[in-house]
Amino acid sequence: MATVAVTDTSFESDVLKAPGPVLVDFWAGWCGPCKAIAPALEELSTELAGQVTIAKVDIDDNPATPAKYGVRGIPTMLLFKNGQVVAQKVGAMPKSMLQAWLTSAL
């Protein structure tokens, strides 16, 4: 399963009302660290399919959602369960650390 692009318009249905946990990656095309973790997030979306959905919100195209959740630096990853933020991580990290954080938070 690939990562899912989410917009300000689709955020409620794709994330807040999702049937399972959703990791939202707030990113931008000009952000080097965001580009660095993108392949790891794609791999994790396949490896953890059925356990978590990995979604991406481009902050330039969708400014309302990051503002609502206080996203000030990118990449910022928020894990949502039942419409609530249950874990947060800011900054790039190796895939192994991302995976360990994510699986511990699930």
MITOR-701710 format. One record per residue: x, y, z of N, C-alpha, C in turn; residue in three letters. Coordinates in steps of 0.02 Angstrom, whole numbers, padded with zeros to 5 digits. Layout:
<site n_u="X" n_v="Y" n_w="Z" ca_u="X" ca_v="Y" ca_w="Z" c_u="X" c_v="Y" c_w="Z" type="ALA"/>
...
REM end
This chain:
<site n_u="00042" n_v="-00059" n_w="00000" ca_u="00000" ca_v="00000" ca_w="00000" c_u="00044" c_v="00062" c_w="00000" type="MET"/>
<site n_u="00031" n_v="00107" n_w="-00045" ca_u="00070" ca_v="00169" ca_w="-00049" c_u="00043" c_v="00221" c_w="00000" type="ALA"/>
<site n_u="00082" n_v="00273" n_w="00010" ca_u="00058" ca_v="00327" ca_w="00053" c_u="-00001" c_v="00361" c_w="00018" type="THR"/>
<site n_u="-00042" n_v="00394" n_w="00057" ca_u="-00103" ca_v="00426" ca_w="00032" c_u="-00096" c_v="00502" c_w="00037" type="VAL"/>
<site n_u="-00109" n_v="00537" n_w="-00018" ca_u="-00108" ca_v="00610" ca_w="-00016" c_u="-00173" c_v="00635" c_w="00014" type="ALA"/>
<site n_u="-00167" n_v="00678" n_w="00064" ca_u="-00225" ca_v="00704" ca_w="00099" c_u="-00225" c_v="00780" c_w="00092" type="VAL"/>
<site n_u="-00283" n_v="00809" n_w="00085" ca_u="-00290" ca_v="00882" ca_w="00078" c_u="-00328" c_v="00910" c_w="00138" type="THR"/>
<site n_u="-00330" n_v="00977" n_w="00142" ca_u="-00370" ca_v="01008" ca_w="00194" c_u="-00442" c_v="00984" c_w="00189" type="ASP"/>
<site n_u="-00467" n_v="00977" n_w="00128" ca_u="-00536" ca_v="00957" ca_w="00117" c_u="-00549" c_v="00885" c_w="00137" type="THR"/>
<site n_u="-00501" n_v="00840" n_w="00123" ca_u="-00512" ca_v="00769" ca_w="00136" c_u="-00487" c_v="00746" c_w="00205" type="SER"/>
<site n_u="-00456" n_v="00791" n_w="00243" ca_u="-00425" ca_v="00772" ca_w="00307" c_u="-00474" c_v="00739" c_w="00355" type="PHE"/>
<site n_u="-00533" n_v="00767" n_w="00361" ca_u="-00581" ca_v="00739" ca_w="00409" c_u="-00599" c_v="00667" c_w="00390" type="GLU"/>
<site n_u="-00616" n_v="00656" n_w="00327" ca_u="-00636" ca_v="00588" ca_w="00306" c_u="-00577" c_v="00540" c_w="00303" type="SER"/>
<site n_u="-00519" n_v="00564" n_w="00278" ca_u="-00461" ca_v="00519" ca_w="00269" c_u="-00423" c_v="00505" c_w="00333" type="ASP"/>
<site n_u="-00425" n_v="00551" n_w="00381" ca_u="-00385" ca_v="00543" ca_w="00442" c_u="-00429" c_v="00538" c_w="00504" type="VAL"/>
<site n_u="-00469" n_v="00589" n_w="00517" ca_u="-00507" ca_v="00591" ca_w="00579" c_u="-00560" c_v="00537" c_w="00584" type="LEU"/>
<site n_u="-00590" n_v="00519" n_w="00527" ca_u="-00642" ca_v="00467" ca_w="00527" c_u="-00617" c_v="00401" c_w="00499" type="LYS"/>
<site n_u="-00552" n_v="00393" n_w="00493" ca_u="-00523" ca_v="00330" ca_w="00467" c_u="-00537" c_v="00273" c_w="00515" type="ALA"/>
<site n_u="-00547" n_v="00212" n_w="00488" ca_u="-00563" ca_v="00155" ca_w="00531" c_u="-00504" c_v="00131" c_w="00575" type="PRO"/>
<site n_u="-00443" n_v="00149" n_w="00557" ca_u="-00385" ca_v="00127" ca_w="00596" c_u="-00337" c_v="00185" c_w="00605" type="GLY"/>
<site n_u="-00278" n_v="00172" n_w="00635" ca_u="-00229" ca_v="00225" ca_w="00647" c_u="-00203" c_v="00254" c_w="00581" type="PRO"/>
<site n_u="-00189" n_v="00319" n_w="00582" ca_u="-00162" ca_v="00354" ca_w="00523" c_u="-00102" c_v="00396" c_w="00545" type="VAL"/>
<site n_u="-00044" n_v="00384" n_w="00513" ca_u="00014" ca_v="00426" ca_w="00524" c_u="00013" c_v="00479" c_w="00470" type="LEU"/>
<site n_u="00012" n_v="00543" n_w="00490" ca_u="00010" ca_v="00598" ca_w="00442" c_u="00079" c_v="00631" c_w="00442" type="VAL"/>
<site n_u="00109" n_v="00633" n_w="00382" ca_u="00173" ca_v="00666" ca_w="00371" c_u="00159" c_v="00734" c_w="00340" type="ASP"/>
<site n_u="00175" n_v="00787" n_w="00378" ca_u="00168" ca_v="00855" ca_w="00352" c_u="00235" c_v="00872" c_w="00319" type="PHE"/>
<site n_u="00234" n_v="00888" n_w="00254" ca_u="00295" ca_v="00897" ca_w="00215" c_u="00286" c_v="00953" c_w="00164" type="TRP"/>
<site n_u="00341" n_v="00967" n_w="00127" ca_u="00339" ca_v="01014" ca_w="00071" c_u="00391" c_v="00993" c_w="00020" type="ALA"/>
<site n_u="00379" n_v="01010" n_w="-00042" ca_u="00425" ca_v="00990" ca_w="-00096" c_u="00494" c_v="01020" c_w="-00090" type="GLY"/>
<site n_u="00500" n_v="01077" n_w="-00057" ca_u="00565" ca_v="01111" ca_w="-00050" c_u="00604" c_v="01088" c_w="00011" type="TRP"/>
<site n_u="00576" n_v="01043" n_w="00051" ca_u="00605" ca_v="01021" ca_w="00115" c_u="00651" c_v="00960" c_w="00105" type="CYS"/>
<site n_u="00716" n_v="00971" n_w="00112" ca_u="00764" ca_v="00916" ca_w="00103" c_u="00752" c_v="00858" c_w="00150" type="GLY"/>
<site n_u="00746" n_v="00869" n_w="00216" ca_u="00733" ca_v="00813" ca_w="00261" c_u="00668" c_v="00776" c_w="00246" type="PRO"/>
<site n_u="00618" n_v="00812" n_w="00220" ca_u="00555" ca_v="00780" ca_w="00202" c_u="00567" c_v="00731" c_w="00144" type="CYS"/>
<site n_u="00606" n_v="00753" n_w="00096" ca_u="00623" ca_v="00709" ca_w="00039" c_u="00664" c_v="00649" c_w="00062" type="LYS"/>
<site n_u="00706" n_v="00660" n_w="00113" ca_u="00749" ca_v="00606" ca_w="00137" c_u="00709" c_v="00550" c_w="00170" type="ALA"/>
<site n_u="00654" n_v="00566" n_w="00204" ca_u="00616" ca_v="00513" ca_w="00238" c_u="00561" c_v="00484" c_w="00195" type="ILE"/>
<site n_u="00547" n_v="00516" n_w="00137" ca_u="00492" ca_v="00493" ca_w="00094" c_u="00498" c_v="00419" c_w="00074" type="ALA"/>
<site n_u="00558" n_v="00395" n_w="00053" ca_u="00563" ca_v="00324" ca_w="00034" c_u="00549" c_v="00277" c_w="00093" type="PRO"/>
<site n_u="00571" n_v="00297" n_w="00153" ca_u="00560" ca_v="00255" ca_w="00212" c_u="00485" c_v="00251" c_w="00227" type="ALA"/>
<site n_u="00450" n_v="00307" n_w="00221" ca_u="00378" ca_v="00308" ca_w="00233" c_u="00341" c_v="00265" c_w="00182" type="LEU"/>
<site n_u="00363" n_v="00267" n_w="00119" ca_u="00333" ca_v="00224" ca_w="00067" c_u="00343" c_v="00150" c_w="00085" type="GLU"/>
<site n_u="00404" n_v="00132" n_w="00105" ca_u="00418" ca_v="00063" ca_w="00124" c_u="00376" c_v="00042" c_w="00185" type="GLU"/>
<site n_u="00372" n_v="00086" n_w="00235" ca_u="00333" ca_v="00070" ca_w="00295" c_u="00259" c_v="00063" c_w="00279" type="LEU"/>
<site n_u="00234" n_v="00102" n_w="00230" ca_u="00164" ca_v="00097" ca_w="00212" c_u="00148" c_v="00028" c_w="00185" type="SER"/>
<site n_u="00196" n_v="-00004" n_w="00152" ca_u="00187" ca_v="-00071" ca_w="00126" c_u="00197" c_v="-00123" c_w="00182" type="THR"/>
<site n_u="00251" n_v="-00114" n_w="00220" ca_u="00268" ca_v="-00163" ca_w="00273" c_u="00215" c_v="-00164" c_w="00329" type="GLU"/>
<site n_u="00185" n_v="-00107" n_w="00343" ca_u="00136" ca_v="-00103" ca_w="00397" c_u="00064" c_v="-00099" c_w="00371" type="LEU"/>
<site n_u="00053" n_v="-00118" n_w="00309" ca_u="-00014" ca_v="-00117" ca_w="00279" c_u="-00061" c_v="-00158" c_w="00323" type="ALA"/>
<site n_u="-00120" n_v="-00131" n_w="00335" ca_u="-00168" ca_v="-00164" ca_w="00378" c_u="-00162" c_v="-00143" c_w="00451" type="GLY"/>
<site n_u="-00104" n_v="-00116" n_w="00470" ca_u="-00094" ca_v="-00093" ca_w="00539" c_u="-00101" c_v="-00018" c_w="00546" type="GLN"/>
<site n_u="-00078" n_v="00018" n_w="00493" ca_u="-00079" ca_v="00091" ca_w="00494" c_u="-00081" c_v="00116" c_w="00422" type="VAL"/>
<site n_u="-00115" n_v="00172" n_w="00412" ca_u="-00115" ca_v="00207" ca_w="00348" c_u="-00066" c_v="00264" c_w="00354" type="THR"/>
<site n_u="-00023" n_v="00273" n_w="00304" ca_u="00024" ca_v="00329" ca_w="00305" c_u="00001" c_v="00380" c_w="00254" type="ILE"/>
<site n_u="-00015" n_v="00440" n_w="00278" ca_u="-00041" ca_v="00493" ca_w="00237" c_u="00009" c_v="00551" c_w="00235" type="ALA"/>
<site n_u="00005" n_v="00590" n_w="00181" ca_u="00050" ca_v="00647" ca_w="00173" c_u="00010" c_v="00709" c_w="00159" type="LYS"/>
<site n_u="00026" n_v="00763" n_w="00195" ca_u="-00007" ca_v="00828" ca_w="00184" c_u="00047" c_v="00877" c_w="00162" type="VAL"/>
<site n_u="00040" n_v="00903" n_w="00101" ca_u="00086" ca_v="00955" ca_w="00076" c_u="00064" c_v="01021" c_w="00108" type="ASP"/>
<site n_u="00108" n_v="01049" n_w="00150" ca_u="00088" ca_v="01108" ca_w="00189" c_u="00081" c_v="01170" c_w="00145" type="ILE"/>
<site n_u="00113" n_v="01172" n_w="00087" ca_u="00106" ca_v="01230" ca_w="00043" c_u="00038" c_v="01231" c_w="00009" type="ASP"/>
<site n_u="00014" n_v="01173" n_w="-00011" ca_u="-00051" ca_v="01168" ca_w="-00045" c_u="-00109" c_v="01165" c_w="00004" type="ASP"/>
<site n_u="-00095" n_v="01146" n_w="00066" ca_u="-00147" ca_v="01136" ca_w="00116" c_u="-00127" c_v="01168" c_w="00183" type="ASN"/>
<site n_u="-00130" n_v="01234" n_w="00189" ca_u="-00105" ca_v="01268" ca_w="00249" c_u="-00151" c_v="01264" c_w="00310" type="PRO"/>
<site n_u="-00215" n_v="01250" n_w="00301" ca_u="-00261" ca_v="01251" ca_w="00358" c_u="-00248" c_v="01195" c_w="00408" type="ALA"/>
<site n_u="-00237" n_v="01135" n_w="00384" ca_u="-00229" ca_v="01078" ca_w="00429" c_u="-00165" c_v="01083" c_w="00472" type="THR"/>
<site n_u="-00107" n_v="01098" n_w="00442" ca_u="-00048" ca_v="01106" ca_w="00486" c_u="-00056" c_v="01162" c_w="00536" type="PRO"/>
<site n_u="-00089" n_v="01216" n_w="00517" ca_u="-00100" ca_v="01272" ca_w="00563" c_u="-00144" c_v="01249" c_w="00621" type="ALA"/>
<site n_u="-00195" n_v="01209" n_w="00606" ca_u="-00241" ca_v="01185" ca_w="00658" c_u="-00205" c_v="01142" c_w="00710" type="LYS"/>
<site n_u="-00155" n_v="01103" n_w="00687" ca_u="-00120" ca_v="01058" ca_w="00732" c_u="-00053" c_v="01086" c_w="00756" type="TYR"/>
<site n_u="-00041" n_v="01150" n_w="00744" ca_u="00019" ca_v="01183" ca_w="00770" c_u="00084" c_v="01160" c_w="00739" type="GLY"/>
<site n_u="00082" n_v="01138" n_w="00677" ca_u="00143" ca_v="01115" ca_w="00643" c_u="00185" c_v="01177" c_w="00626" type="VAL"/>
<site n_u="00245" n_v="01180" n_w="00654" ca_u="00289" ca_v="01237" ca_w="00642" c_u="00351" c_v="01219" c_w="00604" type="ARG"/>
<site n_u="00373" n_v="01157" n_w="00611" ca_u="00433" ca_v="01133" ca_w="00576" c_u="00415" c_v="01069" c_w="00539" type="GLY"/>
<site n_u="00450" n_v="01058" n_w="00484" ca_u="00437" ca_v="00997" ca_w="00446" c_u="00502" c_v="00960" c_w="00433" type="ILE"/>
<site n_u="00500" n_v="00895" n_w="00426" ca_u="00440" ca_v="00854" ca_w="00429" c_u="00414" c_v="00846" c_w="00501" type="PRO"/>
<site n_u="00349" n_v="00849" n_w="00507" ca_u="00315" ca_v="00833" ca_w="00570" c_u="00269" c_v="00775" c_w="00555" type="THR"/>
<site n_u="00271" n_v="00724" n_w="00598" ca_u="00228" ca_v="00666" ca_w="00591" c_u="00183" c_v="00661" c_w="00651" type="MET"/>
<site n_u="00118" n_v="00658" n_w="00639" ca_u="00068" ca_v="00649" ca_w="00692" c_u="00033" c_v="00583" c_w="00682" type="LEU"/>
<site n_u="00027" n_v="00544" n_w="00734" ca_u="-00010" ca_v="00482" ca_w="00731" c_u="-00079" c_v="00493" c_w="00761" type="LEU"/>
<site n_u="-00130" n_v="00479" n_w="00722" ca_u="-00199" ca_v="00487" ca_w="00743" c_u="-00231" c_v="00419" c_w="00755" type="PHE"/>
<site n_u="-00267" n_v="00414" n_w="00810" ca_u="-00309" ca_v="00355" ca_w="00824" c_u="-00377" c_v="00382" c_w="00846" type="LYS"/>
<site n_u="-00429" n_v="00357" n_w="00815" ca_u="-00497" ca_v="00379" ca_w="00830" c_u="-00505" c_v="00455" c_w="00829" type="ASN"/>
<site n_u="-00472" n_v="00487" n_w="00780" ca_u="-00478" ca_v="00559" ca_w="00771" c_u="-00436" c_v="00601" c_w="00818" type="GLY"/>
<site n_u="-00395" n_v="00570" n_w="00860" ca_u="-00354" ca_v="00607" ca_w="00909" c_u="-00280" c_v="00595" c_w="00896" type="GLN"/>
<site n_u="-00239" n_v="00647" n_w="00908" ca_u="-00167" ca_v="00639" ca_w="00903" c_u="-00142" c_v="00600" c_w="00964" type="VAL"/>
<site n_u="-00108" n_v="00544" n_w="00951" ca_u="-00083" ca_v="00503" ca_w="01006" c_u="-00007" c_v="00503" c_w="01010" type="VAL"/>
<site n_u="00027" n_v="00525" n_w="00957" ca_u="00100" ca_v="00528" ca_w="00957" c_u="00122" c_v="00579" c_w="00905" type="ALA"/>
<site n_u="00181" n_v="00610" n_w="00918" ca_u="00207" ca_v="00660" ca_w="00873" c_u="00283" c_v="00654" c_w="00868" type="GLN"/>
<site n_u="00310" n_v="00664" n_w="00809" ca_u="00382" ca_v="00663" ca_w="00799" c_u="00398" c_v="00719" c_w="00749" type="LYS"/>
<site n_u="00450" n_v="00758" n_w="00765" ca_u="00471" ca_v="00812" ca_w="00720" c_u="00542" c_v="00798" c_w="00698" type="VAL"/>
<site n_u="00554" n_v="00804" n_w="00633" ca_u="00622" ca_v="00796" ca_w="00606" c_u="00631" c_v="00729" c_w="00571" type="GLY"/>
<site n_u="00682" n_v="00727" n_w="00530" ca_u="00698" ca_v="00666" ca_w="00493" c_u="00737" c_v="00617" c_w="00538" type="ALA"/>
<site n_u="00730" n_v="00553" n_w="00523" ca_u="00766" ca_v="00502" ca_w="00559" c_u="00773" c_v="00441" c_w="00513" type="MET"/>
<site n_u="00819" n_v="00396" n_w="00528" ca_u="00826" ca_v="00336" ca_w="00487" c_u="00763" c_v="00293" c_w="00490" type="PRO"/>
<site n_u="00753" n_v="00252" n_w="00440" ca_u="00694" ca_v="00209" ca_w="00437" c_u="00686" c_v="00166" c_w="00499" type="LYS"/>
<site n_u="00741" n_v="00139" n_w="00524" ca_u="00738" ca_v="00095" ca_w="00582" c_u="00709" c_v="00132" c_w="00643" type="SER"/>
<site n_u="00729" n_v="00194" n_w="00653" ca_u="00704" ca_v="00234" ca_w="00709" c_u="00631" c_v="00253" c_w="00698" type="MET"/>
<site n_u="00613" n_v="00270" n_w="00635" ca_u="00544" ca_v="00286" ca_w="00619" c_u="00499" c_v="00226" c_w="00633" type="LEU"/>
<site n_u="00522" n_v="00167" n_w="00611" ca_u="00483" ca_v="00106" ca_w="00620" c_u="00475" c_v="00090" c_w="00694" type="GLN"/>
<site n_u="00528" n_v="00096" n_w="00732" ca_u="00525" ca_v="00080" ca_w="00803" c_u="00477" c_v="00128" c_w="00839" type="ALA"/>
<site n_u="00481" n_v="00193" n_w="00823" ca_u="00435" ca_v="00242" ca_w="00853" c_u="00364" c_v="00227" c_w="00835" type="TRP"/>
<site n_u="00352" n_v="00214" n_w="00771" ca_u="00284" ca_v="00203" ca_w="00747" c_u="00254" c_v="00139" c_w="00777" type="LEU"/>
<site n_u="00291" n_v="00085" n_w="00776" ca_u="00263" ca_v="00022" ca_w="00803" c_u="00252" c_v="00026" c_w="00878" type="THR"/>
<site n_u="00294" n_v="00063" n_w="00914" ca_u="00284" ca_v="00071" ca_w="00987" c_u="00222" c_v="00113" c_w="01001" type="SER"/>
<site n_u="00206" n_v="00159" n_w="00956" ca_u="00148" ca_v="00203" ca_w="00967" c_u="00083" c_v="00170" c_w="00945" type="ALA"/>
<site n_u="00088" n_v="00119" n_w="00902" ca_u="00027" ca_v="00084" ca_w="00881" c_u="00001" c_v="00042" c_w="00937" type="LEU"/>
REM end
